[in-house]
Amino acid sequence: MTVNGILQIAIFCIAIIALVRPLGGYMTRVFNGDKTFLSPVFRPVERVLYAASGVRPEVEQSWRVYGVAMLLFSLAGSVSLYAIFRLQDILPLNPQGFPALPPELALNTAISFVTNTNWQFYSGESTMSYLSQMIGLTVHNFVSAATGIALAMAIIRGFARRSAKTVGNFWVDLTRCVLYILMPVAIVYALFLIWQGVPQTLAAYVDATTLEGAKQTIAVGPVASQEAIKMLGTNGGGFFNGNSAHPFENPTALSNLIQMISIFSMGAALTNVFGRMVGRERQGWALFGVMGLLFLAGTFIVYPVEAGGNPAIAAMGVDQSVGPGQVGGNMEGKEVRFGIANSSLFTVVTTDTSCGAVNNMHDSLMPLAGMIPLINIQLGEIIFGGVGSGLYGMLMFAIIAVFVAGLMVGRTPEYIGKKLEAREVKMSILAILILPLSILGFTAIATVVPQGIATLTNSGPHGFSEILYAYTSATGNNGSAFAGLGPNMFWQVTMAIAMFMGRFLFIVPMLAVAGSLAAKKIVPPSAGTFPTDNGLFVALLIGVILIVGGLTFFPALALGPVVEHLAMQAGSMF
């Protein structure tokens, strides 16, 4: 590691902390229906949208109605997106003349973008038309992110309200999130990216002649507009196959820093929204502290491991130390313009959230460094997480942690003034168990059926890690990959199911918890109340998260990255 690398990580952390309160305060006003500086512009638009769609914004919904509205909206989005992909060859804005997507690829991609996963079994610049990129993918980058934030607002209201039968109105939350939060920031963000050198055009690809006289086609298109919401909404899913390692998606060191900040900003601010809406900002800072400590732990595992270099290469007598003429460390799969520090930080940031954008090849990480992205996603991406999903995933763990604390002292557990009873604990555990059911279940199947290993590039522990990462990423709605998987119908269909399970089977019990909590009265704190806004609670919550994650996933991790690390160390000794 270098002082310069640590300084860059520190700058990123300071920027995130500085954004939490102002952005959290603004988001709180938006979802409370209070006046903001954008209200004169968007209130009339909001009223027109409600009138046109038949929404009565003053009528709130129970958790069941809220959930049904969300599911129907997602179903309609999946069907319409599938239709766009299947009809791409006859729709306009296709200057390259790309054919329609095959049925299984269209299904996988439609579910991928509706669930905020944005997994890509294709190269965007050689598969998707401009219409598919804009009307299809970019639009769903907005609404899938807004759906996650809306769901987070439902669980927050569950804690904040007393004796209530409703948790808000899904259509109002969705509309306000897009109009007042995502769209204004994304417009400014896209203009910044254009300034940095990201293309934004509807012109056809450019044909160029190289210095050797060969012909080269340079892909361009409406990149900046998709890139902005891809990062801000923690979507991932790049216009180009190279994603944020591509110079047209991430051209400069400044754009790289802003991309990482934008990935974390909304998830970090939602902890402050939680604290404000329950009337105790310290509660939000406690959750932020848990997320921050877990983030720093992951960062300072990946960075030194990658900076330490590859022992197999060192055994050949190759110098991998930092020096005046070289950056040192494991530079395989990394962009020289970003280096190891920014690549390591980006790796942790994008897997702490559900973004899935990458500026380096995760498949080229050292085994222990590659294990951290796996763990980040397997824990439910609760470390800031996808916009909304990180917060409500963390709150499910918080309920379990408070329940454990209640067992220790022999009292009925309470959190934010709400007594936690069997229903809330059972639903929280059910939500958390959805992830290992899908991740480990599909991984086990894929490792034994011929269709699963038929298109696998690598064998041994690294091949197993590639399979494990694929279903971890799909179920966690992340979208990043270890690579090494050739697409076939088995992978496309099973991963589509995993994406669906990871998104919607988690949401239903979470909404049930929100509805149950909203109906409860708020109990005043007493001498026996376990405080949930101090260091003891932060330590307890981190312990519960790591114990649950370790007991669930360590055996699988031991078969993949741990064995690969030990084999690499042993091999370098001979």
N, C-alpha and C positions, 0 to 999 in steps of 0.2 A: 504494500500500500504506500501511497505517497501523500505528502501534506496537501498538495494540490487536489488530489482526489477526495480526501476527507473534507477539504474546504468546499468543494462543489456539492457534496452531500449536505453539508451544514447550510449552505445557501438555500438549497431546496427545502430543507426542514423549516427554516425561518420563514420562507415565503408561505408555506402551508399554514403555519401557526398564525401568521399575520392575516390570513384570509378568513379564518374560522368565524370570528365574531361578526364582522361586517356582512359577509355573505349569509351567515346563519340568521342574522337579524332581518335582512331583506327577504329571505325565503319565508321566514315566520310571518312577516306582514302579508306576503302574497297569499299564503294558504289560510290565513285568518280573514282574508277578504278586506284587509285594511288598505288605505290609500298609499300608493307609492309614486315615485316620480314618473313612472311609465303609465300610470292609470289614465291620464287624459288621452293617451294614444290608444291603449288597448281595451279600456272599458267598453267603448262603443263596439269594437270588434267582438269582444266577448259576448255582449248582449245579442248581436246579430247571429253569432254561432249557436247560442242557446235557442233562439227563436227558430232558426232554420232546422235544428235537429230535434226540436220538441223537448228539450231539457228544461226542467224547472229548478233553477239553481238553489232556491230556498228550501227545497225538499231534500232531506238527507236520507241515507239508505242504511239498513241494517247490514251486518257483516256478510250475511248470505247474499243479499241483493247486490252489495258492492262487489262481492266475488263473482257473481254470475255476470254482472256487467263487464268486468275485466276479462272473464273467460270468453264471452261472446265477442268482445272487441278483438281479442287475440285470434279467435277463430276466423273472424272476417278478414283480419290482416293476413293470416296464413293463406287463405283461399285466394285472395286478390293477388298476393305476391307470387304464389305458384302460377297463377294464370299469366302474369306478366312474363315470367321466365319461359313458360311453354309457348307463348305467342311472340317471343322476342323477335323472331325473324320477319314477322309481318308488321310489327309496330314501328313507328317513326323513331328518329334520332338514333339510327344505327348505321353511321357512315362506313364502318368497317365491314358491314354485312355479316355479322356473327349469326350463326344458326340458333335455333331454340335449344334450351337446355334439355337433356334427357330427363324422363320422369323422376328417376330416383335422385338425381342431382338437384332437380328443381324442388323436390320435397325436402331434401336435407337442408338446402339453402333457405327455403322459406321458413321452416321451423327454426333454423339457426338465427335468423335476423329478428323474428318475432319474439323469441325468447331472450334476446339481448346477448346471445352467444357469439354470433358472427364468425363461426367456424367456416372455413373456405376449403372445399375440396376442388378448387379450380384456381387458375390465375386470372385475376380480374381484368387485366389489360388485354387478354386474349380470349375472353369468354363473354363478358357482359357489355351490352350496348350502353350508350349514354342514358337512354331512358330507364333501363334496368338499374343503373347506378344511382340515378337521381330520384325517379318516382318510386322505385322499388326500395333500394337499400338505404339511401339517405333519409327518406321519409320515415322508415322504420327505425333508423337510428334515433330519430327524435321521439317517436311515440313509445318505443320499447323502454327507453330511458325514463320518459315521463311516467310510464306505468309503474316502474320500480319505485320512483319517488312517491307516487300517489299511494302505493301500498304501504310505504314507510309512514306516510301521514296517517293512515288508518290505524296502525299499531300505536303510534304516538298518541292519537286521540283516545285510544283505549286506556292508556295510562293516565291521561290528563283529565278525562271526564269522570263524572260521578253519576251513578244511577241513570245512565243514558242507554237508549236502545239503538242508537245510530253511531256510525264511525265516519260520517262524511258523505260526500257525493262523488263517485268515481269520475263522472263526466266533468264535473267542475274542477276537481283536482288535476285531471289530465289536461284540460284546456288551459288552466292557469299556469301549469308548469311549462307547457310549450310556449305560450304567449309571453309570459313575463320573465321567465328564467332562461330556458334553453335557447330560444330563437334570438333574442337580443345579444346574448353573449356570443353565440355561434356566428352571427353576422360580423361582429367586431373581430372575432378570432379568425374568420376566413380572410378578412381584409389584411390582417397581420401576416397570415401565411402567404398570401399573394405577394406582399411586400418582401417576404423572405425568399421568394422564388418558386413557390408552389403554383403549378399551372391551374388556370380556370378558364376553359374555353369549350365551345361546342364544335370547333373545327376538327377536321379529320386528322388522323395521325400524320406525322411529318416524316417524309422520306429524305434521308441524308446520305451523302457520299463520304466514306471514311478516308483517311490519309492514304490507306492502301488501295483505294479505288473501289472498295466493296460497297454494296448498298445496305443501309441500315434503316429500319423503321423505328422512329421514336414515338412512343405512346404518350399522348397528352389527353386532356379532357377536363371535365368539371371536377377537379381533384380537391381544391381548397375547401369547397363547400361541404364535401363529404368528410374530409379530414378533420374539420373543426368539430363537428358533432360526434364523429367517431371517438375522439378523445374526450370531449366534454361529457358525453353520455356514457363513458366507459364501455363503448361498444366493441372496438376493434374492427376487424374486417376492412382491409385496405383496398384502395383503388388498384394498387399494384401488388403483385405477388410478393415483392420484397418488403411490403408493409413499411414501417417507419425506418427501415434500413435503406429504403430507396431515396435517392436524393430529390426526387420530385414530391415525395411526401414529407420528408424531414431534411431540408437542405443544409441547415446551419446548426451550430452549437446553441444559439439562442432559441431556435425553433424547437430543438430537442428539450431544453429546459422548460419552455412554456408548455410543451406537450405533456411532460411529466407532471407539472403543476396542475394542469387542467384535468388530468386523470384523477388526481386526489382531491381536488378542491370541493366538489359537490358532496362526496362522501364524508369528508372531514366536517364540512359546514352543517351537515344533517345532525351531527352529535350536538351542536349548539342549538339547532332547532328543537331537538328533543328536550334539552335543558330548559329552554325558554318556555316551551309549551306546557311542561309539567310544573313550571314555576320555580325551578331550582337549577340554575345554570351549572352549579357544581356537579350535578348528576351527569350532565352532558360532558363536562371536562373529565370526569372519571372514565367514561367510555372512550373518550379521545385518548386518555392516558394509556388505557389497555391497548388500543389500536396502535398508538405510537411506539410503545415499548416492543410489541411484537414485530412491527415494521423495522425498527432499528436492529433487533436481533437477527432478522433475516438478512438485512443489508450487510451487517458485519460478520456474516458467515460467507455469503456469496463473494463479496469483494476480496477478502484476503485469500480465499481458496483460488479464485481466478487470478489474482495477482501473484500467487505462489508458483504458477506455471504447471506444466504437465510433467510428472515424474518419468513417464516413459520417454519423453523427449530429452529430459535432463540426463537420463541414463546413456544417451547417445553422445554425450559430451557437448550438447548445445547449451550456450549460456542464455538463460531466460531472466536474468536479473535486470533491474532498471539501471540505465546508464545514459550518458549523453547522446549516444547514437541509437538507442532503442528504448521502447516503452516497457519491455519485459512482460512476464506473465503469459497467460494463455490467450493469445490473440486469435486463435482459430474461430471463425464464424463471427468475428466482430468487425465493425467499421473503424478504420483508422481514425476518421475524423471525430469519433466519439470516445474511443479508448476503453480501458477496462473499467474505470470508475463509473462512467456514465452508462456503460452497458450493464454493469452489475446493478446499478440503481434502477435503471429502466426495467430490468428483469424482475426485480422485487416489486416495484410499483405496479407493473401491469398484471402480476399474479396475485398481489394483495387485493386488487380490484378485479372486476369481471371484464377488463378492457380487452386483453388478448392481443393488443398491438405489440409488436416487438421491434427493437432496433438492432437485434443480434440473433444469431441462431441458437435457440435453447438446446438443440440437439448436440451442439459443440461444447456445452458447458462441462466442467469437470463433474464427476458423479455426485459429490456432496453438494456442489453448487446447484446442480440440476435437481437435487432432492428438495431444495427450498421452495421453488415454484410449485412442485407437487404438493408439499405440505400446505402452502398458502391457500391453494384452491381446495384441497381436501378438508380444511377446517371450515369451508363454506365461504371463503373470501370475506370474512368478517373484519379483516384489517382494512378499514375504510370501505372496501367492497365495491360492488357495482352500485350505481346511484340508487339509494333506497334499500337494495337487497343486503348490503353490508350492515346497515343499521338494524334491520329487523332480524337478521341472522345473529348479530351480537346480542340483541335483546332476548332471543331464545336461550342463548347460553347464560345470560344474566339471570333469567328465571331459574335455570337449573342450579346456578351457583348459590342463589339465595335459598333455594330449597335445601341444598346441602348444608348451608350455614344453619338453617332452621333445625335440621336433624341433629346437628352438633350440640345445640343449646336447648333442644327440647321445646321449641316454640313454633307456632304457626308462622311460616315465612311471609315476610312482607317486602314489597318493592315499590317504591314511590307511593307509599301510602295505600297500596292495594294488597289485600291478603291473597296469597297464592294457594289455591286449593288443588285437589286432584285433577280437575279438568285442565287447568292451565299447564300443570307440570306434564301431564300425559300428552297434550297436544304439542308442547315444546319438544319433548323427547321424540315424538313421532316425526316432527319436521326434521330434526337433526338426523334421524336414522334413514331418511330418504336418500341422503348422499352416499353412505357406504353401501346401501342396498343396490343402487345403480352402478356405482364405480366398481366395487369388488365383484358384483354379480356378472356384469358384462365382461370385465377383464378375465374372469375365470372361463367364461364361455369362449371368448376370442382366442385364448391360448391353447384350446384343445380342438376346436373345429377346424377343418381344412380351409374353409373360407376365410377364417380369421388370420391364419399365418401364411396364406397363399401369396399375399402381396406385401409381406413384411420384409423390409430390406435387410435388417440386422437380426442375428440370432443371439442366444445367450442372455445375460442379465440386461444388456442394453436394449435388446429387442423387447424384452418384457417391460422395461421402463417406457418404451415407446407406446406399447399397448396400454399400460396403466395411465400414462399421461393423456392419451387420446380420450379415454372414458372419464378421466378426472376433469379434463378441460370441458368436455361436452356436458357432463352432469353439473359442473360448477358454473356453466354458462360463461366460460372464459373465452375460448376460441383460439388461444395460442396452442402451439404444437411442438412436439419433439421431432416431427417429420418421420420419415422412414415408412410411412403407410401409403401404399398404392390404393386409390379408391376402387371399390367394387360395390356391388349391391349390398353385401353383408355389412360392410362398414357404414355405408351411407344410411341404411335403414336403422341399424342398431344405434348409431350415434344420434339419429333424429329422435328416437325413443328416449335415449338418455337425456338429451336436451329438454325434451318435454317434461320428463320426470323431475329433473333438477329445478325447473322453473315452477311448474304448476302444482306438483304434488307437495312441494314445500310451502307454497303460498296458502293453500286451503287451510291446513291446521294453524298457520300463523294468523290468518284472519279470524279463525275461531277463537284464538286467544284474545285478539283485539276486541271482539264482540263480548266475550265473557268479562274482560277487565272493565270495559266501558260501563257495564251494568252494575259494577260494584261501587259501594260507597268508599270514600277515602277515609282511612283510619288515621287519626292523629298519632304522631310518634310518641312512644312511651320510653321509660327507662330500659326496657328490654328490647327495643327495636334495634336491629342490626343496621348500622349506618352504611349506606351504599355510595358515599361520595368521598371516601378517603382512601389512603394507601392500602389499608387492610383489605378493602373490597377489591381494589385493583389487583392485588396479589392473589386473592381467592379466585377471581374470575379468570385470570391468566392460568392459574393452576388447573381449574376445571377444564378450560379449553385444551390445554396441552395433554392432560390425562385422558380425556375423551378421545382426542385425536390420536394420541399414542397407542392406546389400547385398540383402537379401531384399525389403524392403517400401518402401524409399524411392521407387522409380518409381511405385508406386501412390499413396503419400502425395503425391507431387508433382502428380499429376493431380487430387487432391481438395483437401485443406485448404491446401496451399502455393499452388496456383493461385488459390484463392478469396481467400487473404490478399493476394496481389499485385493481384488485380482490385479488391479493396476499397480498398487503398491508392491505386491509380491512380484509381479512381472518386472518391475524396474530394478529389483535386487539381483537379477540374474543376467 
